[in-house]
Amino acid sequence: MNRIIIAIIFSVTVATPVLAASVDGIEIHSSSVGTGPAIVFIHGWTCDTSSWTEQVPAFEKEYCVITLDLPGHGQSNSPKDGNFSMDLFARAVEAVRAEAGAEEIVLVGHSMGVMVIRQYALTFPDRVAGLVAVDGPLDVRSFYASLQMDQPPAMTIEMRENMIRGMFVPETSIALQEKIMSTMLGTPEATAKGAAAAMFDPSIRTADVIHAPTLAVVAGTTQVPDTESMKEIFPNFEATQIAGTGHFLMMEKPDEFNRLLKTFLDSIEY
């Protein structure tokens, strides 16, 4: 495939939307559209790039917008050994960033994707211009305590379905619920179990400080993080909430979410 990627300082021009990155021999499905400072959108557990359908067209005129399916998700291949980890996910993001030719990136992660962008920031700090956590656990110190469990629950199809239904609110449209259910329940059982196990890996339970500008956007059903506590490990932290939304707030109220994201991006110095 002929491809021209021109990187000028912190801006990226992509001549074709399809990238060809891989990590540990795993082909990663990803795309890059637009020109400008780079944003990388990371989906959550058993989801795929369709989580960001409302964000790509909203930002591609001013930014290089990169999306990817994490290993085992969407159209990306799975690890041959069946082992999933936050390190693998973070390195998949890095492979896509390198393929796109972006120098620095703002990472936007949803749900489990928040853990992924945190791991990326710890592993590749020089590549991070900013972090946006969308209804997911940035502070792993309190995450496991809040769940009152130390290992992932069994991931039967019935449990997965009940878990997903609990992510919606009455305002979530039936069409959107069906779309999300189809995507998440269509993800292989091995990925559902493996990715869940990755979230409970003791090795990621650290309190390392991350200095990059960080924004948390939480759903109407989620408690807004305590700013002072969060600033112990994210000194440049701020948080906001979108009322009347469930877990998939960027899909439920995309205009409001996009405005908040744009305001944050405007404050970033790439």
FENMOGI-V281737 format. One record per residue. N is the residue number from 1. RES is the residue in three letters. SS is DSSP state (hx for helix, st for strand, lp for the rest). Layout:
N,RES,SS
N,RES,SS
//
This chain:
1,MET,lp
2,ASN,lp
3,ARG,lp
4,ILE,lp
5,ILE,st
6,ILE,st
7,ALA,st
8,ILE,st
9,ILE,lp
10,PHE,lp
11,SER,st
12,VAL,st
13,THR,st
14,VAL,st
15,ALA,lp
16,THR,lp
17,PRO,lp
18,VAL,st
19,LEU,lp
20,ALA,lp
21,ALA,st
22,SER,st
23,VAL,st
24,ASP,lp
25,GLY,lp
26,ILE,st
27,GLU,st
28,ILE,st
29,HIS,lp
30,SER,st
31,SER,st
32,SER,st
33,VAL,st
34,GLY,lp
35,THR,st
36,GLY,st
37,PRO,st
38,ALA,st
39,ILE,st
40,VAL,st
41,PHE,st
42,ILE,st
43,HIS,lp
44,GLY,lp
45,TRP,lp
46,THR,lp
47,CYS,lp
48,ASP,lp
49,THR,hx
50,SER,hx
51,SER,hx
52,TRP,hx
53,THR,hx
54,GLU,hx
55,GLN,hx
56,VAL,hx
57,PRO,hx
58,ALA,hx
59,PHE,hx
60,GLU,lp
61,LYS,lp
62,GLU,lp
63,TYR,lp
64,CYS,st
65,VAL,st
66,ILE,st
67,THR,st
68,LEU,st
69,ASP,lp
70,LEU,lp
71,PRO,lp
72,GLY,lp
73,HIS,lp
74,GLY,lp
75,GLN,lp
76,SER,lp
77,ASN,lp
78,SER,lp
79,PRO,lp
80,LYS,lp
81,ASP,lp
82,GLY,lp
83,ASN,lp
84,PHE,lp
85,SER,lp
86,MET,hx
87,ASP,hx
88,LEU,hx
89,PHE,hx
90,ALA,hx
91,ARG,hx
92,ALA,hx
93,VAL,hx
94,GLU,hx
95,ALA,hx
96,VAL,hx
97,ARG,hx
98,ALA,hx
99,GLU,hx
100,ALA,hx
101,GLY,lp
102,ALA,lp
103,GLU,lp
104,GLU,lp
105,ILE,st
106,VAL,st
107,LEU,st
108,VAL,st
109,GLY,st
110,HIS,st
111,SER,lp
112,MET,hx
113,GLY,hx
114,VAL,hx
115,MET,hx
116,VAL,hx
117,ILE,hx
118,ARG,hx
119,GLN,hx
120,TYR,hx
121,ALA,hx
122,LEU,hx
123,THR,hx
124,PHE,lp
125,PRO,hx
126,ASP,hx
127,ARG,hx
128,VAL,st
129,ALA,st
130,GLY,st
131,LEU,st
132,VAL,st
133,ALA,st
134,VAL,st
135,ASP,lp
136,GLY,lp
137,PRO,lp
138,LEU,lp
139,ASP,lp
140,VAL,hx
141,ARG,hx
142,SER,hx
143,PHE,hx
144,TYR,hx
145,ALA,hx
146,SER,hx
147,LEU,hx
148,GLN,lp
149,MET,lp
150,ASP,lp
151,GLN,lp
152,PRO,lp
153,PRO,lp
154,ALA,lp
155,MET,lp
156,THR,lp
157,ILE,hx
158,GLU,hx
159,MET,hx
160,ARG,hx
161,GLU,hx
162,ASN,hx
163,MET,hx
164,ILE,hx
165,ARG,hx
166,GLY,lp
167,MET,lp
168,PHE,lp
169,VAL,lp
170,PRO,lp
171,GLU,lp
172,THR,lp
173,SER,lp
174,ILE,hx
175,ALA,hx
176,LEU,hx
177,GLN,hx
178,GLU,hx
179,LYS,hx
180,ILE,hx
181,MET,hx
182,SER,hx
183,THR,hx
184,MET,hx
185,LEU,hx
186,GLY,lp
187,THR,lp
188,PRO,lp
189,GLU,hx
190,ALA,hx
191,THR,hx
192,ALA,hx
193,LYS,hx
194,GLY,hx
195,ALA,hx
196,ALA,hx
197,ALA,hx
198,ALA,hx
199,MET,hx
200,PHE,lp
201,ASP,lp
202,PRO,hx
203,SER,hx
204,ILE,hx
205,ARG,lp
206,THR,lp
207,ALA,lp
208,ASP,lp
209,VAL,lp
210,ILE,lp
211,HIS,lp
212,ALA,lp
213,PRO,st
214,THR,st
215,LEU,st
216,ALA,st
217,VAL,st
218,VAL,st
219,ALA,st
220,GLY,lp
221,THR,lp
222,THR,lp
223,GLN,lp
224,VAL,lp
225,PRO,lp
226,ASP,lp
227,THR,hx
228,GLU,hx
229,SER,hx
230,MET,hx
231,LYS,lp
232,GLU,lp
233,ILE,lp
234,PHE,lp
235,PRO,lp
236,ASN,lp
237,PHE,st
238,GLU,st
239,ALA,st
240,THR,st
241,GLN,st
242,ILE,st
243,ALA,lp
244,GLY,lp
245,THR,lp
246,GLY,lp
247,HIS,lp
248,PHE,lp
249,LEU,hx
250,MET,hx
251,MET,hx
252,GLU,hx
253,LYS,lp
254,PRO,hx
255,ASP,hx
256,GLU,hx
257,PHE,hx
258,ASN,hx
259,ARG,hx
260,LEU,hx
261,LEU,hx
262,LYS,hx
263,THR,hx
264,PHE,hx
265,LEU,hx
266,ASP,hx
267,SER,lp
268,ILE,lp
269,GLU,lp
270,TYR,lp
//
